[in-house]
């Protein structure tokens, strides 16, 4: 018998194929099974958002600027995500529409977060 909290969580879509804890565990466990493909795409999306903000902070602190910084962000962002799904999780890319679909999942919002963070940190530290 499910509790009222569990039913409302399932109704809102939080506990479809398991708890939120199990998604975190699978995200940080190598070669995990992903029965719900949307959960894996969500992990890729949110990992990329965190990565964009972290790289924005690093680029602002270093300080990197210009076109080189933008190209490095694209390479680092795409490279880390590709290594994550191809080597760490070892998922079949074709289940998700190919490697390109996984590589571009959430890229533009990550790029926006990176730009905002990078500009704020760089401007705050390196301008009078």
C-alpha positions as CSV (number, residue, x, y, z in Angstrom):
1,X,0.0,0.0,0.0
2,X,1.5,3.3,-1.1
3,X,1.5,6.3,1.1
4,X,-0.1,9.6,0.1
5,X,3.4,11.2,-0.5
6,X,4.4,8.3,-2.8
7,X,1.2,8.6,-4.8
8,X,1.6,12.3,-5.3
9,X,5.2,11.9,-6.3
10,X,4.2,9.2,-8.9
11,X,1.5,11.5,-10.1
12,X,3.9,14.3,-10.6
13,X,6.3,12.1,-12.5
14,X,9.1,12.0,-9.9
15,X,9.0,8.3,-9.1
16,X,8.1,6.7,-12.5
17,X,10.7,3.8,-12.5
18,X,12.3,4.3,-9.2
19,X,13.2,6.9,-6.7
20,X,15.3,10.0,-7.3
21,X,18.0,8.4,-5.2
22,X,18.3,5.5,-7.7
23,X,18.8,8.0,-10.5
24,X,21.7,9.6,-8.6
25,X,23.2,6.2,-7.8
26,X,23.0,5.1,-11.5
27,X,24.4,8.5,-12.7
28,X,27.6,7.9,-10.6
29,X,27.8,4.2,-11.2
30,X,29.7,2.9,-14.2
31,X,27.9,0.8,-16.8
32,X,24.4,1.4,-15.3
33,X,21.2,0.2,-16.8
34,X,18.8,2.9,-18.0
35,X,15.3,1.4,-18.5
36,X,13.8,4.8,-18.8
37,X,15.7,6.6,-21.6
38,X,14.3,10.0,-20.4
39,X,16.1,9.7,-17.1
40,X,19.4,9.3,-18.8
41,X,18.8,12.3,-21.0
42,X,17.9,14.3,-17.8
43,X,21.2,13.2,-16.3
44,X,23.1,14.4,-19.4
45,X,21.1,17.7,-19.4
46,X,21.7,18.6,-15.8
47,X,25.3,17.4,-15.8
48,X,25.9,19.7,-18.7
49,X,24.3,22.6,-16.9
50,X,26.6,22.1,-13.9
51,X,29.6,21.7,-16.2
52,X,28.8,25.0,-18.0
53,X,28.7,26.9,-14.7
54,X,31.9,25.3,-13.4
55,X,33.8,26.0,-16.6
56,X,32.4,29.6,-16.6
57,X,33.9,30.1,-13.1
58,X,37.2,28.5,-14.1
59,X,37.5,30.6,-17.3
60,X,36.7,33.8,-15.4
61,X,39.3,33.0,-12.7
62,X,42.1,32.0,-15.1
63,X,41.3,34.6,-17.0
64,X,40.5,33.3,-20.5
65,X,38.9,35.5,-23.0
66,X,37.9,35.7,-26.6
67,X,37.3,33.2,-29.3
68,X,39.8,30.7,-27.7
69,X,37.8,30.6,-24.5
70,X,34.6,29.9,-26.5
71,X,36.2,27.1,-28.5
72,X,37.8,25.6,-25.4
73,X,34.4,25.6,-23.7
74,X,32.8,23.7,-26.6
75,X,35.6,21.2,-26.7
76,X,35.6,20.6,-23.0
77,X,31.8,20.4,-22.7
78,X,31.3,18.1,-25.6
79,X,34.4,16.0,-24.7
80,X,33.4,15.4,-21.1
81,X,29.9,14.5,-22.0
82,X,31.0,12.2,-24.8
83,X,33.5,10.4,-22.5
84,X,30.7,10.1,-19.8
85,X,28.2,8.4,-22.0
86,X,30.5,6.4,-24.3
87,X,33.2,5.2,-21.8
88,X,31.8,5.6,-18.3
89,X,28.1,4.6,-18.8
90,X,28.8,2.6,-22.1
91,X,25.2,3.2,-23.4
92,X,24.2,2.3,-26.9
93,X,24.1,5.6,-28.6
94,X,21.6,4.3,-31.2
95,X,19.0,3.9,-28.4
96,X,19.1,7.7,-28.0
97,X,19.2,8.7,-31.7
98,X,23.0,8.5,-32.1
99,X,26.1,10.0,-30.5
100,X,25.3,13.5,-32.0
101,X,21.9,13.6,-30.2
102,X,23.5,12.8,-26.9
103,X,26.3,15.2,-27.5
104,X,24.0,18.1,-28.2
105,X,21.5,17.4,-25.4
106,X,21.2,20.6,-23.4
107,X,24.2,22.3,-25.0
108,X,22.6,25.7,-25.7
109,X,21.3,26.2,-22.2
110,X,24.7,25.1,-20.8
111,X,26.4,27.6,-23.2
112,X,24.1,30.3,-21.9
113,X,24.9,29.4,-18.2
114,X,28.6,29.4,-19.1
115,X,28.5,32.8,-20.8
116,X,26.7,34.5,-17.9
117,X,28.9,32.9,-15.3
118,X,32.1,33.6,-17.3
119,X,31.2,37.3,-17.9
120,X,30.2,38.0,-14.3
121,X,33.4,36.3,-12.8
122,X,35.7,37.8,-15.4
123,X,34.3,41.3,-15.2
124,X,34.2,41.3,-11.4
125,X,37.8,40.2,-11.0
126,X,39.6,41.8,-13.9
127,X,38.0,45.2,-14.4
128,X,38.3,48.2,-12.1
